[in-house]
């Protein structure tokens, strides 16, 4: 089982990927490049949500 530090490092790594993809999508890209980056962004966002859910499984609802 991964330590909490390992999980937090992975969360930061994926978050940074998401930021990179978003910045890249703001630039001039071909249609193919844009499509590929958008797909990667969606994949990384899903990975980020899974990591958060498994690292912090309890949520509070108000």
C-alpha positions, 0 to 999 in steps of 0.5 A: 500500500502506498504511503500518504506521501506517495499518494500526495505526490501522485496527486500533485503530479497529476494536477500539474499535468492538468495545468500543463494541458490547460495552458497548452490548449490556450495556444495555437494548435492544429485540430488533431493536436487539440483533440489529442490534448483534450483527450489527455486532459479528460484522462488526467482529470478522471485520474485526479478524481479517482486519486482524490476519492481513494486518498480522501474517501470521506466527504462532508455534505452540508 
